[in-house]
Amino acid sequence: MGGSKEPPDVEREPASPIKYSLWTRRADRRHGQRDGRNRIPSLAEVNEILQSQGPAKMPTPYLEMLFSRARDMMEHERLWYIATTTAIRSELTRLESQAAAARSALGPADELREKARAEITEQDLLARHSAEELRSEVFIRLRREAEREARIAAAEANYQRILNEIHAIEVHITEVRDQVQSRLSIARMRALRISAYFSARTATYWEGLVHAHRDGKHLAPLLPHLIPRLPLWVLPEEEESPDATPASQPLTGITSDEPAARQSTVEDQATAPPWAEETNPPNAATDGPARPNRPTGGTDGQAAQTPQDQPLSAHGR
């Protein structure tokens, strides 16, 4: 691992805040006003999308462009994480193999230790060669006891050596896993920043759209339900400690109540395609009964979102 060459991004400084320039803000509002005047999308189209059982889709081309751009930037962060942890994860695999081999040697060492502690029998006190036949029984007993103590000491030393080896490997494994988790957390934080940036752009676009749209007052409460979920790799796993997770998710409103079957290991997150489109259910207090869950778009077969998931202000799928 020490001789591997990692991408330059490993050493890069923390990124500056993503600037939402006045020109970009005006462009987003202008596109929203244009689509609103053209009645894109219509109220009927939005209702059809919310009630549809097919793959999720964006109601306007401009929103699809924004979300595609967000997905591309988040995917770049995931690829950065994969590239910067390839050597580390290879080292982790090697260490886990060493730990397994050491643990397998612990059982025989323990059996040898128990065998060495066996009490001296009458058979052991018999003379083993002609020199011992000239010695007294007390001398032979003392010799056998000394031999027993030496066997016990050697077996204990061997057992402790294997224990120390296992402990050293486990400490190293913990350090390597911390490195992997640290870089995953960095990638997650960057993905959340990207999500917040495109959330602001989407809000500006919607503002221009609903003000110019004939049915804007009816579209306004429905549009937030069209936002796709964040990629699953961005969501921290339930068993992770708070110190290892990205920022308690204030920008997205995500609740990590996924079933255990949907939680991926770090290695799975490094290889599985993260994007899947889902649409959140309407708020029952304002929009009537929640619509049925919808299957995801895409090809990775991510499970459908549960009704308890809150609408997101993030733009990864």
Backbone bond lengths (Angstrom), bond angles and torsions (degrees), N, CA, C in turn:
res aa  C-N    CA-C-N  psi(-1)  N-CA   C-N-CA  omega(-1)  CA-C   N-CA-C  phi
1 M - - - 1.453 - - 1.522 111.81 -
2 G 1.398 114.77 -33.93 1.444 117.50 -177.19 1.511 113.34 -64.78
3 G 1.364 116.76 -30.13 1.445 119.39 -176.84 1.510 114.03 -89.57
4 S 1.337 118.13 -1.16 1.462 120.18 -176.90 1.517 110.48 -75.49
5 K 1.320 115.95 150.18 1.459 121.73 177.67 1.521 108.76 -103.10
6 E 1.309 116.01 118.82 1.457 120.48 -177.66 1.522 109.80 -97.75
7 P 1.323 117.39 156.41 1.464 120.68 -179.12 1.520 112.13 -58.31
8 P 1.337 118.00 153.09 1.469 120.71 179.86 1.518 112.82 -59.22
9 D 1.358 117.55 -25.89 1.453 120.23 -177.76 1.518 112.35 -61.46
10 V 1.331 117.54 -20.49 1.461 119.83 -179.16 1.521 110.71 -59.81
11 E 1.328 116.83 -37.81 1.452 121.62 -174.67 1.525 113.40 -96.20
12 R 1.325 117.97 6.63 1.455 118.79 -174.60 1.526 111.14 -70.53
13 E 1.307 116.12 151.46 1.457 122.28 179.02 1.526 110.16 -73.41
14 P 1.357 116.95 160.01 1.473 119.01 175.87 1.526 110.80 -55.85
15 A 1.321 114.93 136.14 1.458 120.00 -176.98 1.523 111.00 -68.52
16 S 1.325 115.47 146.03 1.462 120.56 175.64 1.524 109.31 -70.69
17 P 1.336 118.17 158.48 1.471 119.99 176.34 1.520 110.86 -54.94
18 I 1.313 116.37 141.11 1.456 120.66 179.33 1.522 108.69 -70.55
19 K 1.309 116.93 119.83 1.459 121.05 -175.64 1.516 110.92 -84.20
20 Y 1.322 115.28 127.86 1.460 121.84 176.68 1.527 106.30 -100.42
21 S 1.314 115.28 92.22 1.465 120.15 -171.25 1.527 111.52 -70.17
22 L 1.324 114.75 159.51 1.462 120.59 179.40 1.529 110.33 -62.71
23 W 1.334 116.75 -38.62 1.467 119.63 -179.47 1.525 110.61 -63.42
24 T 1.349 117.15 -44.61 1.470 120.27 178.74 1.516 110.88 -64.61
25 R 1.321 117.15 -39.38 1.462 120.63 179.60 1.528 110.84 -63.71
26 R 1.308 116.45 -41.61 1.462 119.66 177.95 1.525 111.17 -65.96
27 A 1.351 116.42 -38.43 1.457 119.59 179.02 1.525 110.99 -64.51
28 D 1.328 117.56 -41.78 1.464 120.49 179.16 1.533 110.72 -63.87
29 R 1.331 116.41 -43.93 1.466 119.06 -179.93 1.523 110.83 -66.25
30 R 1.336 116.66 -39.14 1.466 120.19 -179.52 1.528 111.14 -64.80
31 H 1.336 117.41 -40.47 1.463 119.69 176.73 1.527 111.11 -65.97
32 G 1.336 116.63 -36.69 1.454 119.03 176.94 1.521 111.83 -64.84
33 Q 1.326 116.82 -42.77 1.467 120.13 178.42 1.531 111.16 -64.49
34 R 1.335 116.17 -39.24 1.465 119.40 178.58 1.525 111.55 -62.90
35 D 1.345 116.73 -46.43 1.462 119.53 179.21 1.522 111.10 -67.29
36 G 1.333 116.32 -34.43 1.458 118.71 178.46 1.521 111.95 -65.13
37 R 1.331 116.81 -43.51 1.475 119.56 178.64 1.525 111.14 -63.82
38 N 1.336 116.11 -32.34 1.469 119.98 178.63 1.526 112.42 -87.06
39 R 1.345 116.07 4.90 1.471 122.40 178.94 1.532 111.53 57.28
40 I 1.317 114.34 44.73 1.463 121.58 175.75 1.530 108.10 -114.77
41 P 1.326 117.98 115.04 1.463 127.76 0.38 1.530 110.33 -88.58
42 S 1.303 115.92 162.84 1.459 119.01 174.76 1.526 109.26 -80.75
43 L 1.329 115.49 160.10 1.465 119.80 179.82 1.527 110.24 -61.29
44 A 1.332 117.13 -36.81 1.462 120.38 179.53 1.523 111.12 -65.23
45 E 1.350 117.58 -38.50 1.462 120.56 179.59 1.524 111.45 -65.47
46 V 1.332 115.95 -40.70 1.462 119.22 179.40 1.525 110.76 -65.24
47 N 1.326 116.52 -43.42 1.470 119.73 178.12 1.524 110.97 -62.65
48 E 1.329 116.42 -37.76 1.463 120.05 179.28 1.523 111.03 -65.52
49 I 1.336 116.46 -39.75 1.462 120.09 178.25 1.527 110.56 -64.35
50 L 1.334 116.19 -42.09 1.460 119.79 -178.26 1.525 112.04 -67.00
51 Q 1.318 117.08 -31.69 1.462 120.94 -177.11 1.520 112.77 -94.82
52 S 1.311 117.30 -8.75 1.457 120.79 -176.36 1.515 111.14 -70.29
53 Q 1.342 115.37 148.33 1.457 122.06 175.71 1.530 111.56 -99.62
54 G 1.326 117.26 -0.51 1.456 121.05 -178.87 1.514 111.84 -84.55
55 P 1.331 117.98 -173.80 1.463 121.80 178.97 1.521 111.44 -60.66
56 A 1.328 115.75 146.61 1.460 120.78 179.19 1.527 110.36 -67.02
57 K 1.301 116.17 148.27 1.459 120.57 176.45 1.516 108.39 -145.13
58 M 1.325 115.34 156.01 1.443 120.76 179.77 1.533 109.53 -82.72
59 P 1.334 117.83 141.86 1.463 119.62 -175.83 1.517 114.44 -74.16
60 T 1.341 118.19 -19.99 1.464 120.16 -179.50 1.524 109.65 -137.08
61 P 1.320 117.73 152.00 1.473 120.39 177.65 1.524 112.59 -60.74
62 Y 1.340 116.90 -34.54 1.459 118.78 -177.72 1.531 110.71 -67.11
63 L 1.333 117.20 -40.30 1.459 119.82 176.30 1.525 110.70 -64.25
64 E 1.319 117.58 -39.52 1.460 120.87 177.69 1.521 110.56 -61.78
65 M 1.342 116.21 -37.93 1.464 119.55 177.42 1.528 110.37 -64.31
66 L 1.346 117.01 -45.20 1.461 120.24 -179.01 1.524 111.02 -62.77
67 F 1.323 116.71 -45.95 1.454 119.80 -177.42 1.526 111.41 -68.78
68 S 1.323 116.92 -35.74 1.465 119.67 177.44 1.517 110.55 -64.57
69 R 1.336 115.67 -39.93 1.459 119.53 177.93 1.536 110.57 -64.73
70 A 1.331 117.00 -40.77 1.460 120.60 178.35 1.525 110.82 -63.75
71 R 1.321 116.86 -42.99 1.460 119.99 179.45 1.532 110.82 -62.71
72 D 1.319 116.24 -39.81 1.457 119.83 -179.89 1.525 110.75 -63.44
73 M 1.319 116.99 -42.99 1.461 120.03 -179.77 1.527 111.34 -67.83
74 M 1.343 117.00 -39.05 1.465 119.42 177.41 1.526 111.33 -66.92
75 E 1.333 116.05 -38.64 1.460 119.46 178.06 1.521 110.57 -63.53
76 H 1.337 116.98 -35.23 1.469 119.92 176.15 1.520 110.17 -60.13
77 E 1.330 117.92 -40.59 1.461 121.09 179.13 1.532 110.69 -67.13
78 R 1.331 117.00 -38.40 1.465 119.29 177.86 1.529 110.66 -65.34
79 L 1.330 116.63 -41.19 1.466 119.86 178.52 1.523 110.90 -66.60
80 W 1.333 116.78 -34.92 1.464 120.18 174.32 1.524 110.09 -60.79
81 Y 1.324 116.39 -44.03 1.466 120.06 179.08 1.531 110.70 -61.91
82 I 1.328 116.92 -44.37 1.467 120.11 -179.64 1.530 110.84 -62.68
83 A 1.343 115.73 -45.63 1.464 119.97 -176.64 1.525 112.02 -65.17
84 T 1.330 116.69 -37.95 1.464 119.77 -175.77 1.518 113.28 -83.07
85 T 1.320 118.44 -8.94 1.466 120.68 -179.91 1.523 112.62 -116.16
86 T 1.322 118.20 5.64 1.462 119.85 -178.89 1.530 111.02 -60.23
87 A 1.319 116.77 -51.12 1.468 120.07 -179.96 1.522 111.01 -66.01
88 I 1.324 116.64 -38.01 1.468 120.13 -178.79 1.520 110.24 -65.67
89 R 1.325 116.92 -43.19 1.460 119.53 -179.87 1.524 111.83 -68.75
90 S 1.328 117.44 -30.76 1.462 119.75 173.48 1.528 110.83 -65.46
91 E 1.329 115.71 -40.95 1.460 120.18 176.09 1.522 110.70 -63.24
92 L 1.324 116.90 -39.28 1.460 121.08 178.85 1.529 110.87 -62.38
93 T 1.318 116.75 -42.18 1.467 120.29 177.91 1.526 111.30 -61.68
94 R 1.341 116.28 -42.69 1.465 120.25 179.24 1.525 111.17 -63.26
95 L 1.333 116.67 -42.23 1.461 120.51 179.98 1.524 111.70 -65.85
96 E 1.320 116.78 -39.51 1.460 119.48 178.59 1.517 111.00 -64.81
97 S 1.331 117.34 -35.02 1.460 120.59 175.80 1.528 110.62 -65.60
98 Q 1.328 117.07 -41.84 1.457 120.51 177.71 1.527 111.14 -63.93
99 A 1.333 116.43 -40.89 1.467 120.17 180.00 1.525 110.53 -64.20
100 A 1.328 117.12 -40.19 1.466 120.28 178.66 1.528 111.02 -63.24
101 A 1.334 116.28 -41.51 1.467 119.62 179.02 1.527 111.01 -64.99
102 A 1.334 116.50 -39.90 1.470 119.61 179.82 1.522 110.94 -67.37
103 R 1.319 117.02 -39.09 1.466 119.82 178.99 1.528 111.27 -66.39
104 S 1.326 116.86 -35.45 1.459 119.54 178.40 1.527 111.61 -66.90
105 A 1.333 117.66 -27.34 1.470 121.10 178.63 1.517 112.13 -82.31
106 L 1.335 117.01 -11.97 1.466 120.25 -176.90 1.533 110.97 -71.07
107 G 1.344 117.49 -37.19 1.461 120.12 -179.37 1.522 112.92 -61.89
108 P 1.341 118.84 -53.69 1.471 118.96 177.12 1.524 113.01 -58.59
109 A 1.327 117.58 -35.52 1.465 119.49 178.75 1.521 111.31 -65.66
110 D 1.319 116.89 -37.19 1.460 120.54 177.76 1.523 110.80 -68.40
111 E 1.340 116.97 -39.47 1.470 120.05 176.86 1.525 110.79 -63.30
112 L 1.336 116.18 -40.77 1.464 119.96 178.15 1.525 110.67 -63.93
113 R 1.337 116.30 -36.98 1.466 119.72 178.67 1.529 111.08 -65.47
114 E 1.345 116.86 -42.22 1.459 120.39 178.77 1.533 110.76 -66.15
115 K 1.323 116.03 -38.39 1.461 119.47 179.22 1.528 111.34 -65.42
116 A 1.331 116.67 -36.92 1.468 120.16 -179.28 1.526 111.48 -67.70
117 R 1.330 117.42 -23.94 1.467 120.85 -178.62 1.527 113.25 -83.72
118 A 1.322 117.82 -0.02 1.469 120.55 -179.20 1.531 110.38 -59.34
119 E 1.328 115.15 140.66 1.453 120.21 -179.04 1.535 110.84 -69.83
120 I 1.322 114.60 156.32 1.468 121.04 178.85 1.533 109.11 -73.43
121 T 1.312 116.16 130.91 1.465 121.58 179.62 1.527 110.53 -100.34
122 E 1.341 114.72 171.20 1.465 119.71 177.63 1.515 111.16 -63.59
123 Q 1.328 116.42 -32.99 1.462 120.40 178.56 1.526 111.15 -64.19
124 D 1.351 115.81 -35.43 1.466 119.72 179.38 1.526 112.01 -67.31
125 L 1.361 117.50 -25.17 1.455 120.97 -176.38 1.518 113.07 -83.09
126 L 1.320 116.70 -4.42 1.463 119.21 176.86 1.532 110.35 -73.25
127 A 1.324 115.85 148.87 1.472 120.68 179.17 1.519 109.82 -66.31
128 R 1.323 116.11 136.61 1.459 121.63 -176.21 1.525 112.94 -100.11
129 H 1.339 117.46 -15.99 1.470 120.69 178.36 1.530 107.74 -155.23
130 S 1.289 114.27 174.70 1.474 119.33 -173.48 1.520 112.85 -63.61
131 A 1.316 117.73 -31.79 1.469 119.84 -179.97 1.516 111.03 -65.37
132 E 1.337 117.17 -37.10 1.464 120.00 -179.67 1.529 111.92 -74.30
133 E 1.333 116.90 -22.72 1.461 118.92 178.78 1.530 111.83 -65.75
134 L 1.351 116.32 -23.26 1.459 120.61 178.58 1.525 112.71 -84.45
135 R 1.358 116.17 -6.99 1.456 120.32 -177.52 1.521 111.18 -96.70
136 S 1.318 113.93 159.71 1.466 119.73 179.21 1.533 110.26 -77.62
137 E 1.355 115.49 165.51 1.464 120.73 178.58 1.525 111.36 -64.01
138 V 1.336 117.43 -34.83 1.469 121.16 179.19 1.519 110.20 -64.00
139 F 1.331 116.30 -42.50 1.470 119.36 178.96 1.539 111.00 -62.05
140 I 1.346 115.13 -44.65 1.468 118.78 -178.97 1.528 110.67 -64.13
141 R 1.352 117.51 -41.13 1.468 120.22 178.79 1.524 111.07 -61.70
142 L 1.335 115.86 -44.50 1.472 119.05 179.53 1.532 110.77 -62.33
143 R 1.347 116.02 -39.07 1.463 118.87 177.94 1.538 110.78 -63.68
144 R 1.355 116.19 -44.70 1.465 119.01 -179.44 1.530 111.44 -64.20
145 E 1.308 116.71 -37.17 1.469 119.86 178.79 1.531 110.73 -66.95
146 A 1.342 115.59 -38.36 1.464 118.65 177.67 1.522 110.57 -66.00
147 E 1.341 116.41 -40.14 1.457 119.33 177.60 1.536 111.01 -64.06
148 R 1.338 116.10 -40.12 1.474 119.90 178.70 1.529 111.17 -62.85
149 E 1.313 117.00 -43.89 1.464 120.61 179.13 1.531 111.13 -62.69
150 A 1.336 116.57 -37.68 1.462 119.98 178.75 1.530 110.83 -66.50
151 R 1.351 116.25 -40.49 1.464 119.33 177.81 1.532 111.09 -64.00
152 I 1.319 116.01 -42.09 1.467 119.76 179.68 1.523 110.59 -62.79
153 A 1.340 116.55 -44.19 1.463 120.53 -179.51 1.522 111.36 -62.91
154 A 1.344 116.84 -42.22 1.472 120.23 179.90 1.522 110.95 -66.65
155 A 1.334 117.17 -41.16 1.470 120.27 179.83 1.524 110.38 -66.63
156 E 1.331 117.18 -41.35 1.462 120.27 178.42 1.522 111.19 -64.25
157 A 1.322 116.71 -40.80 1.467 120.16 178.94 1.522 111.16 -63.43
158 N 1.323 116.01 -41.93 1.464 119.84 178.56 1.532 110.78 -64.72
159 Y 1.327 116.13 -42.22 1.472 120.25 179.41 1.530 110.87 -63.75
160 Q 1.318 117.07 -45.47 1.463 120.38 179.57 1.521 111.73 -66.12
161 R 1.345 116.80 -34.61 1.467 119.41 177.54 1.533 110.99 -62.07
162 I 1.335 116.14 -43.07 1.462 119.49 179.02 1.528 110.65 -67.27
163 L 1.337 116.74 -39.66 1.465 119.58 177.17 1.527 111.27 -61.04
164 N 1.321 116.73 -44.87 1.461 120.84 179.16 1.528 111.46 -63.18
165 E 1.338 116.04 -37.94 1.458 119.96 178.11 1.527 110.81 -64.37
166 I 1.336 115.83 -43.74 1.468 119.59 177.99 1.524 110.43 -62.17
167 H 1.330 116.33 -43.47 1.465 120.02 -179.48 1.530 111.03 -62.38
168 A 1.320 117.36 -43.15 1.469 120.68 -179.88 1.524 110.97 -63.28
169 I 1.345 116.12 -41.60 1.468 118.84 179.10 1.522 110.54 -65.91
170 E 1.336 117.15 -41.13 1.466 119.82 -179.27 1.530 111.65 -65.43
171 V 1.324 116.51 -37.25 1.466 119.58 175.47 1.520 110.44 -62.27
172 H 1.328 116.33 -43.81 1.463 120.63 178.51 1.524 110.66 -64.01
173 I 1.343 116.79 -40.91 1.465 120.19 178.04 1.527 110.53 -60.93
174 T 1.325 116.67 -41.99 1.466 120.38 178.74 1.523 111.40 -61.40
175 E 1.326 116.49 -42.20 1.467 120.28 179.19 1.530 111.04 -63.55
176 V 1.339 116.08 -42.93 1.462 119.65 -179.27 1.526 110.40 -67.15
177 R 1.331 116.72 -42.65 1.462 119.68 177.69 1.521 111.36 -61.87
178 D 1.321 116.91 -36.67 1.470 119.92 177.50 1.529 110.71 -63.06
179 Q 1.321 116.59 -38.15 1.464 119.55 177.79 1.525 110.99 -64.07
180 V 1.338 115.86 -43.88 1.462 119.90 178.49 1.526 110.30 -62.29
181 Q 1.339 116.12 -46.63 1.463 120.24 -178.59 1.518 111.44 -65.09
182 S 1.332 116.87 -36.06 1.458 119.83 179.15 1.524 111.10 -62.61
183 R 1.321 116.63 -44.08 1.470 119.39 -179.30 1.522 111.45 -71.89
184 L 1.343 116.86 -31.39 1.457 118.81 174.10 1.524 110.51 -65.87
185 S 1.324 117.24 -40.50 1.466 120.63 178.11 1.527 111.42 -63.69
186 I 1.338 116.37 -38.55 1.469 119.62 177.38 1.521 110.00 -62.85
187 A 1.334 116.71 -45.15 1.474 120.01 178.88 1.518 111.00 -62.52
188 R 1.330 117.20 -38.67 1.468 120.66 177.97 1.524 111.27 -63.90
189 M 1.324 116.07 -44.34 1.463 119.75 -179.81 1.525 111.03 -62.42
190 R 1.323 116.67 -40.96 1.464 119.40 178.42 1.523 110.66 -65.82
191 A 1.335 117.05 -38.01 1.463 120.23 177.63 1.529 110.68 -64.05
192 L 1.329 117.11 -38.65 1.468 119.98 177.99 1.527 111.41 -67.03
193 R 1.322 117.01 -35.93 1.465 119.62 176.84 1.526 110.33 -65.56
194 I 1.325 116.14 -41.26 1.469 119.99 176.28 1.520 109.78 -61.81
195 S 1.321 116.12 -42.56 1.459 120.70 178.68 1.527 111.46 -60.16
196 A 1.334 116.42 -43.55 1.462 119.51 -179.99 1.528 111.46 -64.50
197 Y 1.328 116.14 -38.59 1.463 119.75 179.82 1.527 111.09 -63.54
198 F 1.323 116.49 -48.28 1.456 118.43 -178.91 1.525 111.82 -74.10
199 S 1.315 117.50 -21.09 1.460 119.92 171.98 1.530 110.42 -64.90
200 A 1.327 115.59 -41.13 1.463 119.27 177.55 1.527 111.05 -64.93
201 R 1.321 117.09 -41.30 1.464 120.38 179.27 1.530 111.29 -64.42
202 T 1.332 115.53 -41.40 1.456 119.42 178.94 1.522 111.13 -64.64
203 A 1.333 116.93 -40.33 1.463 120.08 179.08 1.525 111.00 -62.01
204 T 1.338 117.05 -41.07 1.456 120.16 177.99 1.531 111.06 -64.30
205 Y 1.316 116.26 -41.93 1.472 120.81 177.93 1.521 110.44 -61.50
206 W 1.326 117.13 -46.01 1.461 120.18 -179.78 1.525 112.02 -64.07
207 E 1.338 115.35 -36.55 1.468 118.72 179.55 1.528 110.37 -59.51
208 G 1.346 115.05 -47.88 1.459 117.63 177.72 1.513 112.48 -64.74
209 L 1.344 117.18 -35.09 1.465 120.50 -176.93 1.522 111.98 -68.98
210 V 1.324 117.84 -49.18 1.466 119.72 -174.46 1.525 111.52 -69.98
211 H 1.338 117.53 -28.49 1.467 119.35 178.73 1.523 111.63 -72.90
212 A 1.327 116.65 -28.55 1.467 119.78 -178.83 1.524 113.19 -97.27
213 H 1.311 117.18 -14.79 1.474 121.29 -175.84 1.525 110.19 -82.13
214 R 1.320 115.71 142.38 1.466 120.31 179.42 1.529 111.18 -62.10
215 D 1.324 116.85 -37.73 1.465 121.06 -179.17 1.530 111.00 -104.39
216 G 1.318 116.45 32.00 1.453 120.02 -175.05 1.509 114.29 -59.05
217 K 1.332 117.83 -38.81 1.467 120.05 -177.76 1.530 111.33 -68.09
218 H 1.322 117.06 -24.17 1.463 119.75 176.02 1.526 111.86 -87.16
219 L 1.340 116.66 -29.77 1.463 120.14 179.59 1.526 112.24 -74.61
220 A 1.331 116.29 -33.45 1.469 120.30 -173.07 1.525 113.80 -51.88
221 P 1.356 120.05 -47.86 1.475 118.31 -179.33 1.527 114.29 -74.83
222 L 1.346 117.14 -12.52 1.470 119.62 -177.86 1.518 112.96 -93.35
223 L 1.332 117.15 -31.43 1.459 120.23 -173.26 1.533 114.10 -58.49
224 P 1.356 119.52 -39.53 1.477 117.51 -179.68 1.514 114.33 -59.65
225 H 1.352 117.78 -23.49 1.460 119.88 -179.05 1.527 112.68 -76.19
226 L 1.327 116.67 -6.10 1.457 119.73 -179.20 1.522 112.70 -91.19
227 I 1.330 117.51 -1.06 1.463 120.05 -177.12 1.521 109.56 -75.84
228 P 1.334 119.29 129.54 1.476 121.25 177.02 1.522 111.38 -68.73
229 R 1.334 114.75 162.59 1.456 119.67 176.56 1.528 111.02 -76.40
230 L 1.322 113.88 161.45 1.459 119.18 171.47 1.526 109.79 -65.18
231 P 1.336 117.96 153.93 1.468 119.88 172.18 1.528 110.14 -56.92
232 L 1.310 116.62 144.94 1.459 120.55 -176.00 1.528 111.98 -61.66
233 W 1.336 117.53 -31.34 1.471 118.74 -178.26 1.514 112.10 -67.43
234 V 1.339 118.01 -21.14 1.465 121.05 -179.98 1.524 110.80 -75.48
235 L 1.344 117.45 -27.46 1.452 120.79 -177.12 1.518 109.69 -75.94
236 P 1.328 118.33 129.39 1.470 119.60 177.75 1.512 110.91 -68.43
237 E 1.336 116.30 146.69 1.450 120.67 178.10 1.518 110.07 -72.76
238 E 1.344 116.08 152.23 1.449 120.90 -175.35 1.524 112.54 -63.26
239 E 1.352 116.22 -34.30 1.458 118.59 -175.16 1.515 112.80 -81.93
240 E 1.332 118.91 -4.52 1.456 120.18 -179.01 1.522 110.44 -74.88
241 S 1.311 115.72 149.90 1.450 120.15 177.12 1.520 109.84 -74.67
242 P 1.355 117.69 155.23 1.467 119.57 179.75 1.508 112.90 -59.04
243 D 1.347 117.80 -30.24 1.462 120.03 -178.62 1.518 111.94 -68.06
244 A 1.356 116.85 -21.69 1.459 119.76 -176.06 1.510 112.56 -98.69
245 T 1.340 117.94 0.29 1.453 120.94 -176.39 1.510 110.79 -105.62
246 P 1.329 117.64 153.05 1.435 119.44 176.73 1.510 111.47 -70.64
247 A 1.257 117.59 128.48 1.459 129.79 164.53 1.491 120.35 15.44
248 S 1.218 127.94 54.97 1.466 129.96 171.08 1.514 115.57 35.07
249 Q 1.333 118.00 15.98 1.459 125.60 168.07 1.529 114.47 56.26
250 P 1.337 120.49 50.15 1.458 119.45 179.75 1.518 112.92 -72.84
251 L 1.333 117.83 -21.13 1.459 119.87 -175.16 1.507 113.53 -86.73
252 T 1.326 117.01 -14.71 1.452 118.94 -171.72 1.510 114.50 -116.21
253 G 1.324 117.86 -21.89 1.450 119.50 -176.99 1.508 113.08 69.99
254 I 1.329 117.60 25.04 1.452 120.96 -177.04 1.518 108.94 -79.86
255 T 1.320 116.38 138.96 1.455 121.06 168.81 1.506 107.56 -114.23
256 S 1.330 116.58 125.11 1.456 120.50 -176.12 1.519 109.61 -87.17
257 D 1.343 115.58 71.02 1.449 119.82 178.47 1.513 110.87 -109.02
258 E 1.346 116.63 31.41 1.450 121.39 -179.37 1.526 109.56 -66.63
259 P 1.336 118.82 146.11 1.462 120.11 172.63 1.513 110.93 -60.58
260 A 1.324 114.03 155.92 1.471 117.80 -176.65 1.512 112.16 -60.16
261 A 1.335 116.82 -29.81 1.459 119.37 -177.97 1.508 112.29 -66.09
262 R 1.361 118.24 -20.27 1.447 120.69 -177.36 1.513 112.60 -92.68
263 Q 1.321 116.88 -5.95 1.452 119.05 -179.37 1.512 108.98 -81.81
264 S 1.336 117.88 128.22 1.461 122.21 -175.86 1.516 109.50 -99.45
265 T 1.305 116.20 152.08 1.447 120.20 171.13 1.519 109.21 -76.14
266 V 1.329 115.63 167.45 1.462 119.01 179.18 1.510 111.03 -59.74
267 E 1.349 117.10 -38.87 1.454 119.77 179.61 1.525 111.23 -67.33
268 D 1.339 117.51 -38.57 1.465 119.84 177.82 1.511 110.77 -65.52
269 Q 1.336 116.34 -39.72 1.459 119.58 179.95 1.515 111.03 -64.25
270 A 1.334 116.33 -27.25 1.459 119.25 -177.64 1.518 112.60 -76.78
271 T 1.340 117.25 -17.11 1.456 119.24 -174.75 1.514 114.29 -121.64
272 A 1.328 118.15 -25.46 1.464 119.32 -174.91 1.518 110.92 -79.39
273 P 1.356 119.10 141.65 1.466 121.39 175.41 1.519 109.64 -62.32
274 P 1.338 117.99 129.71 1.455 118.82 -172.27 1.507 115.15 -90.82
275 W 1.338 119.44 -11.72 1.456 118.65 -166.37 1.521 111.35 -92.94
276 A 1.269 116.15 133.04 1.468 122.28 171.44 1.514 107.99 -153.49
277 E 1.305 117.60 135.99 1.448 121.35 -176.97 1.512 109.99 -89.63
278 E 1.333 115.38 134.04 1.450 120.84 173.85 1.516 107.80 -142.32
279 T 1.279 116.87 151.50 1.448 122.07 177.45 1.509 108.06 -117.70
280 N 1.343 117.19 135.21 1.442 121.27 -176.40 1.524 111.25 -79.76
281 P 1.342 117.90 150.08 1.457 120.58 179.19 1.513 111.79 -72.23
282 P 1.340 118.75 153.78 1.450 120.66 177.19 1.511 111.41 -65.37
283 N 1.291 115.66 160.50 1.451 121.89 175.54 1.520 108.19 -75.04
284 A 1.343 117.02 121.40 1.451 120.26 -175.32 1.521 111.94 -65.01
285 A 1.355 116.62 -25.23 1.458 119.03 -178.06 1.515 112.25 -72.65
286 T 1.336 117.94 -24.37 1.462 120.05 -176.19 1.511 113.41 -119.38
287 D 1.316 117.21 -26.74 1.456 119.60 -173.06 1.515 113.76 -116.33
288 G 1.334 118.04 12.05 1.448 119.53 178.67 1.507 110.75 88.62
289 P 1.331 117.65 -169.90 1.475 121.28 -176.50 1.518 111.43 -60.16
290 A 1.315 114.71 146.13 1.465 119.46 179.68 1.512 109.25 -67.13
291 R 1.341 115.37 139.06 1.452 120.36 178.57 1.516 109.21 -74.49
292 P 1.337 118.75 161.50 1.472 120.77 -180.00 1.514 111.30 -62.78
293 N 1.317 113.80 156.42 1.468 118.46 175.51 1.515 110.13 -62.82
294 R 1.333 115.42 147.14 1.454 120.43 -178.07 1.508 110.02 -112.02
295 P 1.337 117.40 139.21 1.468 118.93 173.83 1.511 110.95 -65.30
296 T 1.283 115.63 157.17 1.454 119.37 -175.57 1.511 110.70 -79.49
297 G 1.342 113.54 160.41 1.458 119.10 167.90 1.507 108.28 -89.02
298 G 1.321 116.50 -178.79 1.458 119.93 179.18 1.511 111.17 84.35
299 T 1.320 115.36 -175.12 1.460 120.85 -173.02 1.505 113.32 -115.05
300 D 1.348 119.34 -1.39 1.446 118.28 -174.82 1.521 112.72 -88.67
301 G 1.322 119.39 -3.07 1.451 121.65 172.20 1.503 113.80 66.16
302 Q 1.339 118.85 35.57 1.453 120.95 178.25 1.527 109.89 -66.41
303 A 1.334 116.82 142.35 1.462 120.52 -177.68 1.516 111.07 -64.06
304 A 1.333 116.14 152.81 1.458 120.83 -179.16 1.505 110.25 -70.52
305 Q 1.323 115.77 153.30 1.440 122.59 -177.57 1.519 110.79 -72.89
306 T 1.335 116.71 144.32 1.451 120.85 179.35 1.515 110.21 -81.64
307 P 1.372 117.63 157.10 1.461 119.31 -177.88 1.500 113.14 -63.18
308 Q 1.379 117.88 -19.38 1.456 118.10 -178.00 1.515 113.15 -78.70
309 D 1.337 118.27 -12.24 1.468 120.02 -178.78 1.515 110.33 -66.19
310 Q 1.315 116.58 137.16 1.443 120.84 -179.98 1.522 110.47 -84.40
311 P 1.333 118.18 154.75 1.471 119.89 173.45 1.511 110.07 -59.89
312 L 1.304 114.62 145.02 1.461 119.76 -175.77 1.507 110.89 -106.36
313 S 1.304 113.66 151.98 1.454 119.41 169.88 1.505 109.92 -104.30
314 A 1.343 117.51 25.02 1.442 122.52 -178.85 1.507 109.27 -110.24
315 H 1.322 115.01 160.40 1.461 118.40 -171.60 1.506 112.61 -127.65
316 G 1.296 118.68 34.30 1.452 120.90 168.84 1.506 108.26 -102.82
317 R 1.313 117.80 156.63 1.450 120.45 178.50 1.491 110.23 -113.38
